[in-house]
């Protein structure tokens, strides 16, 4: 099993290197206010991930990567 920290670092790299800026910014704009105004222990991380995936799917659809 891949350690969570390794997965997180891979995901962070992918998000910054391969997502188009408009998609990355849309994800940040949606998630950032919720993350700023709530304590970390009060965040529903599953919901945040669902929001991000919905935005990414909406913007990318069937598009491939580089």
Buried (B, 14 or more C-beta within 10 A) or exposed (E): EEEEEEEEEEEEEEBEEEBEEEBBEBBBEBBEEBEEEEEEEEBEEEEBEEBBEEBBEEBEEEEEEE
